[in-house]
């Protein structure tokens, strides 16, 4: 009976045998492969030198480009600085122009203010002249006076043109700002006259009762009127001849305007003939 080797020895031998086979295979392959030729080594050297040369060219080109780029950056920087200086100079010049224009505007504003004050003064003066000449309508508080012939129908109790003239002048004297008779605005050149059987104001015929309106302070105008010769005359006419004379204050009224025209000046005279005899 054959003696079997121990298991550990068997494994060792199998491993050694496998390694021997591998070594044998490698040795046999080395014997059959040809050795590298000198041509291959030369080609390898040429490729290596070419790669080194190409790398050197690339490094040189990169250095040149970097130098040129640095020069361009510096040129661009200087150009930008010059442009900024130019812009700053333009801004300074514009600011100086703005300051000059601001000074001119201030002068013009002061001149405009002076002109505005002058215009306001002129307008106020024109308004005063228009009111005094009666060329524009005027509104405000005042008095309304109604005068009429005496109910008796006597000649001595009839209202005359001189009576209306006296009353209008008395209202001016009492402080009236504007006066109208029968809706006709009185100016410094208005005419109150008798034409035939009628009294005319500004050449427009009126018939009794005659309504006289005046713009003024209703708190003082009636009393001031009665203190004038006109007020005293109408008080006498009412007491002695029965002439109607009624005065009432108004909170608001409007007197029409009258275009300027050349008319005879308003005359002033007192009552005459039969009234003087009384």
LOSE-879901 format. One line per field, with one value per residue: residue number from 1; x, y, z of N, C-alpha, C in turn. Coordinates in steps of 0.05 Angstrom, whole numbers. Example, Ala and Ser with C-alpha at 12.3 -4.5 7.8 and 13.67 -1.06 7.14 Angstrom:
2
k: c(1  2)
n.u: c(264  257)
n.v: c(-114  -45)
n.w: c(156  142)
ca.u: c(246  273)
ca.v: c(-90  -21)
ca.w: c(156  143)
c.u: c(264  258)
c.v: c(-66  1)
c.w: c(156  157)
END
This chain:
278
k: c(1  2  3  4  5  6  7  8  9  10  11  12  13  14  15  16  17  18  19  20  21  22  23  24  25  26  27  28  29  30  31  32  33  34  35  36  37  38  39  40  41  42  43  44  45  46  47  48  49  50  51  52  53  54  55  56  57  58  59  60  61  62  63  64  65  66  67  68  69  70  71  72  73  74  75  76  77  78  79  80  81  82  83  84  85  86  87  88  89  90  91  92  93  94  95  96  97  98  99  100  101  102  103  104  105  106  107  108  109  110  111  112  113  114  115  116  117  118  119  120  121  122  123  124  125  126  127  128  129  130  131  132  133  134  135  136  137  138  139  140  141  142  143  144  145  146  147  148  149  150  151  152  153  154  155  156  157  158  159  160  161  162  163  164  165  166  167  168  169  170  171  172  173  174  175  176  177  178  179  180  181  182  183  184  185  186  187  188  189  190  191  192  193  194  195  196  197  198  199  200  201  202  203  204  205  206  207  208  209  210  211  212  213  214  215  216  217  218  219  220  221  222  223  224  225  226  227  228  229  230  231  232  233  234  235  236  237  238  239  240  241  242  243  244  245  246  247  248  249  250  251  252  253  254  255  256  257  258  259  260  261  262  263  264  265  266  267  268  269  270  271  272  273  274  275  276  277  278)
n.u: c(17  11  42  10  25  28  -27  -10  41  27  -2  39  73  42  37  90  100  64  86  135  120  100  146  175  145  149  204  210  182  214  257  239  220  243  297  293  304  356  334  283  294  319  277  243  274  274  221  215  250  225  178  198  218  171  145  180  172  119  121  153  121  78  102  115  64  43  76  62  8  10  33  -9  -50  -30  -29  -84  -100  -76  -103  -155  -149  -137  -185  -220  -201  -213  -269  -279  -261  -299  -345  -334  -333  -386  -412  -395  -421  -474  -476  -469  -514  -552  -544  -560  -613  -631  -626  -663  -708  -713  -720  -768  -801  -801  -825  -874  -894  -897  -934  -978  -987  -999  -1045  -1079  -1083  -1106  -1155  -1176  -1182  -1217  -1262  -1273  -1283  -1325  -1325  -1326  -1365  -1387  -1391  -1422  -1438  -1486  -1528  -1597  -1637  -1699  -1732  -1788  -1841  -1885  -1946  -1988  -1985  -1970  -1933  -1890  -1876  -1851  -1797  -1735  -1683  -1640  -1646  -1634  -1581  -1559  -1567  -1535  -1484  -1482  -1480  -1429  -1399  -1409  -1381  -1389  -1371  -1386  -1438  -1505  -1559  -1624  -1606  -1565  -1498  -1459  -1407  -1347  -1360  -1413  -1481  -1537  -1598  -1654  -1698  -1745  -1804  -1780  -1729  -1662  -1608  -1543  -1560  -1604  -1672  -1710  -1762  -1806  -1818  -1752  -1694  -1638  -1576  -1520  -1454  -1423  -1404  -1454  -1463  -1446  -1455  -1511  -1518  -1477  -1493  -1540  -1518  -1497  -1506  -1541  -1570  -1597  -1627  -1663  -1689  -1717  -1748  -1781  -1808  -1832  -1855  -1876  -1846  -1825  -1777  -1739  -1696  -1656  -1614  -1570  -1547  -1518  -1504  -1503  -1473  -1477  -1426  -1400  -1382  -1327  -1341  -1348  -1381  -1422  -1401  -1423  -1471  -1481  -1530  -1576  -1645  -1697  -1738  -1805  -1796  -1756  -1784  -1816)
n.v: c(-24  42  99  160  228  281  330  383  384  370  414  452  434  437  492  507  482  508  560  550  535  584  616  589  597  653  657  629  663  709  690  685  737  794  839  909  953  998  1038  1047  1068  1115  1142  1150  1186  1230  1244  1260  1304  1338  1348  1375  1421  1442  1455  1494  1533  1546  1566  1611  1641  1650  1682  1727  1744  1755  1798  1836  1841  1863  1913  1934  1937  1975  2019  2024  2036  2086  2115  2112  2141  2192  2202  2203  2249  2287  2283  2301  2353  2373  2366  2402  2450  2450  2454  2504  2535  2524  2549  2602  2608  2601  2647  2685  2670  2683  2739  2750  2731  2768  2814  2800  2798  2851  2873  2847  2871  2923  2916  2900  2947  2982  2956  2962  3017  3025  2998  3031  3078  3060  3050  3101  3127  3098  3056  3002  2948  2949  2921  2914  2933  2985  3042  3052  3098  3127  3174  3218  3252  3297  3273  3308  3331  3382  3434  3453  3409  3374  3332  3355  3361  3387  3373  3319  3323  3350  3312  3268  3292  3301  3248  3232  3267  3248  3202  3160  3106  3092  3113  3110  3130  3114  3066  3083  3090  3138  3180  3221  3255  3252  3269  3301  3321  3361  3343  3363  3339  3303  3277  3267  3220  3211  3218  3186  3177  3184  3165  3184  3140  3160  3122  3121  3094  3076  3055  3041  3050  3024  3035  3086  3119  3138  3175  3211  3232  3259  3301  3333  3387  3369  3329  3360  3393  3358  3339  3385  3391  3347  3358  3409  3409  3359  3322  3257  3220  3170  3128  3071  3019  2972  2905  2883  2901  2914  2957  2978  2982  3036  3053  3096  3161  3223  3270  3325  3356  3339  3381  3427  3452  3489  3482  3523  3580  3574  3545  3573  3618  3601)
n.w: c(0  -19  9  26  16  64  72  73  48  -3  -23  -23  -61  -106  -112  -120  -168  -202  -203  -226  -277  -296  -296  -334  -379  -387  -395  -441  -477  -476  -502  -554  -570  -608  -594  -577  -631  -655  -687  -669  -620  -636  -662  -620  -591  -626  -627  -574  -571  -608  -581  -537  -562  -584  -537  -518  -557  -548  -496  -506  -542  -508  -469  -499  -515  -464  -449  -489  -478  -427  -439  -470  -433  -398  -433  -443  -391  -383  -423  -403  -355  -377  -403  -359  -334  -373  -372  -320  -324  -360  -329  -288  -317  -335  -285  -270  -309  -294  -245  -262  -293  -253  -223  -261  -266  -215  -216  -256  -230  -188  -219  -243  -198  -183  -229  -225  -179  -198  -239  -209  -180  -222  -243  -199  -199  -248  -240  -200  -231  -269  -238  -220  -268  -286  -324  -318  -291  -222  -158  -93  -24  -7  -18  -35  -66  -74  -111  -125  -159  -124  -95  -102  -152  -163  -195  -166  -138  -170  -193  -215  -265  -242  -189  -187  -204  -160  -120  -138  -136  -81  -62  -81  -51  0  2  -33  -77  -128  -172  -197  -238  -250  -271  -304  -307  -275  -295  -293  -334  -345  -364  -337  -355  -376  -426  -467  -440  -407  -363  -378  -374  -389  -440  -444  -437  -377  -332  -277  -220  -198  -191  -152  -144  -103  -90  -30  40  77  130  142  98  90  134  125  76  89  116  78  30  -8  18  57  24  -1  43  57  10  13  61  51  -1  -11  -39  -57  -21  -9  27  30  56  24  23  -19  -85  -156  -200  -267  -319  -360  -425  -442  -462  -497  -466  -442  -382  -315  -288  -232  -192  -152  -128  -158  -177  -161  -114  -89  -77  -37)
ca.u: c(0  28  39  2  39  9  -40  6  62  14  -7  65  84  25  44  116  98  51  105  155  108  99  173  183  131  161  231  208  174  237  274  228  216  268  306  287  324  366  316  261  305  323  250  233  289  265  194  219  262  204  159  211  220  144  139  195  159  94  129  163  97  62  116  112  36  40  89  46  -17  17  35  -36  -65  -19  -39  -113  -102  -69  -124  -177  -143  -140  -214  -232  -194  -229  -297  -279  -259  -326  -364  -328  -343  -416  -420  -391  -443  -498  -475  -474  -543  -567  -542  -577  -641  -638  -630  -688  -730  -716  -733  -796  -816  -805  -845  -900  -904  -905  -959  -1000  -993  -1013  -1072  -1095  -1089  -1126  -1180  -1187  -1191  -1241  -1285  -1280  -1294  -1349  -1323  -1330  -1385  -1377  -1410  -1416  -1460  -1490  -1555  -1616  -1653  -1721  -1744  -1810  -1857  -1904  -1972  -2007  -1982  -1964  -1908  -1869  -1869  -1839  -1768  -1722  -1656  -1621  -1649  -1618  -1553  -1551  -1566  -1511  -1460  -1482  -1470  -1400  -1387  -1413  -1362  -1397  -1351  -1399  -1466  -1520  -1586  -1641  -1590  -1544  -1474  -1449  -1378  -1340  -1370  -1441  -1499  -1565  -1611  -1683  -1702  -1774  -1818  -1766  -1701  -1644  -1583  -1526  -1577  -1626  -1695  -1720  -1788  -1808  -1799  -1723  -1680  -1610  -1561  -1493  -1438  -1409  -1408  -1482  -1464  -1439  -1463  -1536  -1515  -1459  -1509  -1558  -1502  -1490  -1527  -1561  -1588  -1613  -1645  -1684  -1705  -1735  -1767  -1801  -1825  -1847  -1869  -1886  -1830  -1818  -1748  -1737  -1669  -1653  -1588  -1569  -1523  -1503  -1516  -1484  -1477  -1465  -1405  -1407  -1358  -1320  -1351  -1346  -1407  -1419  -1397  -1446  -1474  -1490  -1545  -1597  -1673  -1703  -1764  -1826  -1785  -1741  -1803  -1826)
ca.v: c(0  66  120  186  251  298  350  408  380  370  443  466  425  448  520  510  473  530  582  541  537  612  625  576  611  680  654  621  687  726  679  688  766  807  862  935  962  1025  1057  1054  1087  1141  1155  1160  1210  1252  1254  1274  1330  1355  1356  1396  1445  1454  1467  1518  1553  1554  1583  1637  1656  1659  1704  1751  1754  1767  1824  1854  1846  1882  1940  1944  1943  2001  2040  2027  2050  2115  2127  2115  2163  2217  2206  2212  2277  2303  2284  2318  2381  2380  2369  2428  2472  2451  2464  2534  2546  2522  2571  2627  2609  2605  2676  2699  2664  2699  2766  2751  2728  2793  2832  2792  2806  2880  2877  2838  2892  2946  2909  2901  2975  2993  2945  2975  3044  3023  2991  3056  3096  3049  3054  3130  3134  3082  3040  2973  2943  2948  2909  2918  2944  3013  3053  3055  3122  3131  3201  3219  3276  3298  3262  3329  3338  3411  3439  3457  3383  3356  3328  3367  3351  3398  3358  3294  3331  3356  3287  3253  3305  3296  3221  3232  3281  3231  3179  3138  3097  3092  3123  3106  3142  3100  3045  3095  3095  3165  3185  3249  3271  3246  3292  3298  3345  3359  3344  3363  3334  3282  3280  3248  3215  3200  3220  3166  3189  3170  3174  3179  3149  3159  3106  3128  3074  3084  3036  3054  3038  3030  3044  3115  3135  3153  3198  3230  3245  3279  3324  3350  3406  3354  3316  3380  3403  3338  3339  3408  3386  3328  3371  3432  3405  3332  3305  3231  3216  3145  3117  3045  3007  2946  2889  2878  2911  2916  2980  2972  2999  3052  3059  3124  3177  3252  3282  3348  3350  3340  3408  3428  3477  3484  3487  3551  3593  3573  3534  3595  3637  3590)
ca.w: c(0  -22  30  15  29  80  56  71  28  -30  -30  -28  -86  -128  -115  -132  -196  -217  -206  -245  -304  -304  -302  -359  -401  -390  -405  -469  -492  -479  -522  -581  -578  -615  -577  -590  -650  -651  -701  -651  -599  -649  -667  -594  -584  -644  -617  -549  -577  -621  -560  -521  -579  -585  -511  -516  -574  -534  -474  -517  -552  -485  -456  -517  -512  -438  -450  -505  -463  -405  -451  -478  -408  -388  -451  -437  -365  -386  -438  -385  -337  -392  -408  -334  -330  -391  -362  -296  -334  -371  -306  -274  -334  -334  -259  -270  -325  -278  -225  -276  -300  -228  -217  -280  -258  -191  -225  -271  -211  -175  -238  -246  -174  -185  -250  -215  -161  -214  -253  -189  -174  -245  -244  -178  -208  -270  -228  -188  -252  -282  -220  -220  -294  -290  -348  -312  -270  -195  -139  -65  -9  -12  -13  -57  -60  -93  -110  -143  -157  -102  -104  -109  -180  -166  -209  -146  -126  -191  -193  -238  -271  -222  -164  -190  -204  -133  -105  -147  -125  -53  -57  -84  -28  24  2  -51  -96  -154  -171  -222  -237  -269  -284  -320  -291  -277  -296  -289  -356  -350  -366  -327  -366  -384  -455  -470  -415  -392  -354  -391  -362  -410  -464  -443  -423  -354  -322  -249  -199  -205  -172  -151  -128  -98  -76  -8  66  85  158  144  75  94  152  111  55  101  125  55  21  -23  37  69  4  -5  67  54  -11  24  82  41  -27  -13  -57  -46  -17  8  27  43  52  10  29  -43  -110  -178  -218  -293  -329  -383  -441  -441  -484  -493  -460  -426  -353  -297  -276  -205  -186  -132  -135  -164  -180  -141  -89  -76  -66  -12)
c.u: c(18  22  33  17  18  -3  -24  27  50  8  18  75  67  32  71  115  85  70  127  145  107  126  182  170  143  189  229  200  197  256  265  225  242  273  299  311  333  349  293  270  309  297  239  247  280  239  197  230  241  185  171  212  192  137  154  182  134  101  138  139  81  75  113  84  31  52  72  20  -12  20  9  -52  -56  -29  -69  -117  -97  -92  -149  -173  -147  -170  -228  -226  -210  -258  -299  -277  -286  -346  -359  -337  -373  -426  -417  -413  -469  -499  -480  -503  -560  -567  -560  -607  -649  -642  -657  -712  -735  -729  -762  -813  -821  -826  -873  -911  -913  -931  -982  -1007  -1008  -1041  -1090  -1102  -1109  -1154  -1193  -1197  -1216  -1266  -1293  -1292  -1319  -1349  -1327  -1351  -1372  -1399  -1402  -1440  -1463  -1519  -1571  -1636  -1674  -1732  -1766  -1825  -1877  -1931  -1992  -2007  -1975  -1936  -1885  -1860  -1858  -1808  -1756  -1694  -1636  -1623  -1632  -1588  -1543  -1549  -1542  -1486  -1458  -1473  -1440  -1387  -1389  -1395  -1370  -1374  -1361  -1428  -1479  -1548  -1603  -1625  -1568  -1521  -1464  -1418  -1373  -1350  -1398  -1458  -1526  -1579  -1640  -1684  -1732  -1787  -1804  -1739  -1684  -1618  -1566  -1543  -1597  -1648  -1704  -1748  -1790  -1823  -1770  -1709  -1650  -1596  -1532  -1479  -1422  -1416  -1437  -1484  -1459  -1451  -1490  -1532  -1498  -1475  -1527  -1544  -1495  -1513  -1549  -1581  -1607  -1634  -1669  -1701  -1726  -1756  -1789  -1819  -1842  -1864  -1880  -1871  -1823  -1787  -1745  -1709  -1669  -1625  -1591  -1543  -1506  -1518  -1494  -1492  -1464  -1443  -1415  -1382  -1353  -1330  -1348  -1374  -1403  -1417  -1422  -1448  -1485  -1504  -1567  -1625  -1678  -1732  -1784  -1815  -1770  -1761  -1814  -1806)
c.v: c(24  87  147  208  267  320  376  406  382  399  457  459  436  477  523  502  495  553  574  543  565  623  614  590  638  677  646  645  706  716  683  717  778  831  888  943  990  1046  1066  1074  1115  1156  1166  1185  1234  1263  1270  1302  1349  1365  1378  1422  1459  1467  1493  1541  1564  1573  1611  1654  1667  1682  1730  1762  1767  1795  1844  1861  1866  1910  1951  1952  1971  2024  2045  2042  2079  2129  2131  2138  2190  2223  2215  2241  2296  2306  2302  2347  2390  2384  2396  2451  2474  2462  2494  2547  2545  2544  2598  2630  2613  2634  2692  2695  2680  2728  2769  2748  2754  2814  2826  2800  2836  2887  2869  2859  2916  2941  2910  2929  2988  2982  2958  3003  3044  3016  3016  3075  3086  3053  3084  3139  3119  3065  3010  2970  2942  2937  2914  2928  2974  3021  3054  3077  3124  3159  3203  3245  3274  3287  3283  3337  3367  3413  3441  3430  3364  3355  3339  3355  3362  3384  3332  3300  3336  3330  3270  3265  3301  3268  3219  3245  3265  3207  3156  3132  3097  3099  3117  3118  3128  3079  3056  3102  3123  3165  3214  3267  3263  3271  3284  3324  3340  3362  3341  3360  3313  3290  3259  3245  3200  3198  3198  3177  3171  3181  3168  3153  3144  3143  3113  3108  3083  3062  3051  3040  3044  3039  3074  3132  3150  3178  3219  3245  3266  3303  3343  3368  3391  3341  3336  3391  3383  3335  3362  3403  3366  3341  3394  3428  3377  3314  3279  3228  3193  3133  3091  3033  2980  2931  2884  2888  2913  2940  2974  2991  3015  3058  3089  3138  3207  3263  3306  3341  3354  3368  3406  3454  3470  3489  3517  3558  3589  3563  3556  3615  3627  3595)
c.w: c(0  -2  17  31  45  63  53  51  0  -39  -37  -55  -110  -133  -129  -162  -213  -222  -226  -273  -313  -312  -329  -383  -408  -403  -435  -487  -496  -500  -550  -590  -585  -597  -592  -607  -644  -666  -684  -630  -611  -654  -641  -586  -600  -634  -592  -553  -590  -600  -543  -536  -580  -559  -507  -532  -560  -511  -483  -527  -529  -471  -472  -514  -485  -437  -466  -491  -440  -416  -459  -454  -397  -406  -446  -411  -368  -402  -421  -365  -352  -397  -382  -328  -348  -381  -337  -304  -345  -349  -292  -291  -334  -307  -258  -287  -309  -257  -238  -283  -276  -220  -235  -273  -234  -198  -239  -251  -196  -193  -242  -223  -175  -206  -240  -196  -177  -228  -233  -183  -197  -248  -223  -186  -230  -259  -214  -209  -266  -265  -221  -246  -301  -315  -343  -291  -242  -177  -110  -50  -15  -4  -38  -50  -82  -89  -131  -139  -134  -112  -112  -138  -184  -179  -189  -134  -146  -188  -218  -242  -251  -195  -165  -191  -176  -116  -112  -135  -95  -45  -60  -59  -3  24  -16  -71  -124  -152  -198  -217  -259  -284  -302  -302  -296  -278  -292  -312  -364  -350  -355  -336  -371  -414  -460  -443  -398  -384  -367  -375  -383  -436  -466  -426  -400  -346  -292  -243  -208  -183  -174  -133  -125  -82  -54  18  75  114  161  121  79  111  139  89  67  112  103  48  5  -4  50  50  0  20  67  33  -2  44  70  16  -31  -32  -42  -45  2  5  42  37  39  17  5  -67  -131  -195  -245  -300  -353  -399  -440  -466  -477  -490  -443  -396  -337  -284  -248  -201  -167  -143  -140  -165  -157  -114  -74  -64  -40  10)
END
